[in-house]
Each structure stands twice: as C-alpha cells, then as structure tokens.
Amino acid sequence: MTAGTRGTHHAYARLVLETMPEESRVGLALGFIRTFGIPDIARVLYGTGRMTSEPRARAKATGVAMFTLIGQGLDSPEGRSTVDALRRIHDRPDITPELMHYVLACFTVCPLRFIDTHGHRPVTEEEREAAYAFHLGLSDALDLDSVDGPEGLGGLDGVERWMRGYEARHFAPTKEARALWHSASHGLLAARLPSALARLAPTVAASLLDASLSRTLQVRRPPAPVRALVAYVLRSKARARVRASRGTK
C-alpha cells in the first residue's frame, strides 16, 4: 500500500490488497459477472467482442483498474490517470450514469459479500465504512455525484438496497448474457479460483450464483450439497492461507 491511499480508504485497501486479496479477486469477478444480468450492460459487453474472445484479458483490465484505484488512491497520479481512462472508455451514449452506478455498486458490494461468506472472517464495520468512502470517492471522481444513485442512500447498506431494487426492475435473460456467462464460467473464474477447484470452474461458478442471478443467466444451480461443499472448500482454503502466513512470521 502506498502513501497515495487516502486515510478514509485505508482499512478497505488493507482488506482488499493485504488481508484477503484472493477472496477480493474472486468477489470482483463475481461482481463483473453480476452485471451480465442487466440487458443494457450485457449488450455493451457482448458487442465489444472482448469478453467472449478474451474473457481473462477483459476482466484483468477491470481488476487492474480497480486495484490501482484502491491501492494508489483516487488522488494519486496513477489514480487520476486510471479515472481518466475509465471516463474515456465509458463515454458512449449507451452507457448511462445509472448503469455506471450499478456497475460500481457491484464492484463494491460483491467482493465484501464473498469475503463475508467465504473468507476466514467477516468484513468489519470499519472496513465497510472505508469501502463506502471509496465508493463515494470514485462516484465523485467519475462525475456521477449529481445522479440520484446509491450515494444518496446513506452507507453501504443503502447501496445494497439500491442495487437489489435496480436488479428487481432490470434483471432479464438475454442471449448476450448467456454467451458472456459461458465465457466467464469457463475462462475467467478458473483463473481466480484455488487450483483444486479451477478444473471444476463452471460447476463452482454456478454454485456461487444466487437464485435471482441464476434465473437471469439461465444457469441451473448445483444441488445444495454441492454448493455447501464448494463453500466449505473455499473457506478451508482461506483459513489455511491465514495459518500459513502466521507460520512464516
């Protein structure tokens, strides 16, 4: 972590970059996949061709941008350069401020959800507040502060409520989403999962989807015992990493 990370974001940066980086990467990938459920986003992602032809490269670019912003800070030279690049990439008429708010919500909420469920410990209140501060800061940096979005709902819980409401109104199955899911479940998540689970990436990926997203992506959820086994393996891996890191100190 560098001095470019602002104090209000420090606990969030430490969580994502130092304490649970593996869980954060998987959670960010799941946040990216979650956006497929919004037809307007699915059409944009499918239309570029990169997500179906180079899913790992496309997701890596997103991950690098987010981790740069979290680690270096929004006000650092690297952060400002990354924000400028994000503005250019998303400066198109079919990407509305509301869509941008939803994407940012997914990128903030989904990693924390994954950590709560599969990490060696849940996210602390300090970390949640720091994540919300980062979320607000990035919204402001992207000039989204004037939009009636999650920043006006007060706290990360408000962002999650806004996100659920937006999904209830907009989630819908599309052929683009199905194609994106196929690429992501076979390529993207395999690179993010522990090696023991990577070869089973499609099944593991399906196990990590909630019921509403499964329906939207038209994915059959594995039986409950399989989902429970996946959760057990992920949490066991997380605890093993902590024991190993303590043993090296």
Secondary structure as the mmCIF struct_conf table of DSSP 4:
data_model
#
loop_
_struct_conf.conf_type_id
_struct_conf.id
_struct_conf.beg_label_comp_id
_struct_conf.beg_label_asym_id
_struct_conf.beg_label_seq_id
_struct_conf.end_label_comp_id
_struct_conf.end_label_asym_id
_struct_conf.end_label_seq_id
TURN_TY1_P TURN_TY1_P1 ALA A 3 GLY A 4
BEND BEND1 THR A 5 THR A 5
HELX_RH_3T_P HELX_RH_3T_P1 GLY A 7 HIS A 9
HELX_RH_AL_P HELX_RH_AL_P1 HIS A 10 ARG A 14
HELX_RH_PI_P HELX_RH_PI_P1 LEU A 15 THR A 19
BEND BEND2 MET A 20 MET A 20
HELX_RH_AL_P HELX_RH_AL_P2 PRO A 21 ARG A 34
HELX_RH_3T_P HELX_RH_3T_P2 THR A 35 GLY A 37
BEND BEND3 ILE A 38 ILE A 38
HELX_RH_AL_P HELX_RH_AL_P3 PRO A 39 THR A 48
BEND BEND4 GLY A 49 GLY A 49
HELX_RH_AL_P HELX_RH_AL_P4 ARG A 50 SER A 53
HELX_RH_AL_P HELX_RH_AL_P5 PRO A 55 GLN A 72
TURN_TY1_P TURN_TY1_P2 LEU A 74 ASP A 75
BEND BEND5 SER A 76 SER A 76
HELX_RH_AL_P HELX_RH_AL_P6 PRO A 77 ILE A 89
TURN_TY1_P TURN_TY1_P3 HIS A 90 HIS A 90
BEND BEND6 ARG A 92 ARG A 92
TURN_TY1_P TURN_TY1_P4 PRO A 93 ASP A 94
BEND BEND7 ILE A 95 ILE A 95
HELX_RH_AL_P HELX_RH_AL_P7 PRO A 97 HIS A 118
BEND BEND8 GLY A 119 ARG A 121
HELX_LH_PP_P HELX_LH_PP_P1 PRO A 122 THR A 124
HELX_RH_AL_P HELX_RH_AL_P8 GLU A 125 ALA A 141
TURN_TY1_P TURN_TY1_P5 LEU A 142 ASP A 143
TURN_TY1_P TURN_TY1_P6 ASP A 145 SER A 146
BEND BEND9 VAL A 147 GLY A 149
HELX_RH_3T_P HELX_RH_3T_P3 PRO A 150 GLY A 152
BEND BEND10 LEU A 153 LEU A 153
HELX_RH_AL_P HELX_RH_AL_P9 GLY A 155 HIS A 170
HELX_RH_AL_P HELX_RH_AL_P10 LYS A 175 SER A 183
HELX_RH_PI_P HELX_RH_PI_P2 ALA A 184 LEU A 188
HELX_RH_3T_P HELX_RH_3T_P4 LEU A 189 ALA A 191
TURN_TY1_P TURN_TY1_P7 ARG A 192 ARG A 192
BEND BEND11 LEU A 193 LEU A 193
HELX_RH_AL_P HELX_RH_AL_P11 SER A 195 ALA A 198
TURN_TY1_P TURN_TY1_P8 ARG A 199 LEU A 200
HELX_RH_AL_P HELX_RH_AL_P12 ALA A 201 SER A 207
TURN_TY1_P TURN_TY1_P9 LEU A 208 LEU A 208
BEND BEND12 LEU A 209 LEU A 209
HELX_RH_AL_P HELX_RH_AL_P13 ALA A 211 LEU A 217
TURN_TY1_P TURN_TY1_P10 GLN A 218 GLN A 218
HELX_LH_PP_P HELX_LH_PP_P2 ARG A 220 PRO A 223
HELX_RH_AL_P HELX_RH_AL_P14 ALA A 224 GLY A 247
TURN_TY1_P TURN_TY1_P11 THR A 248 THR A 248
#
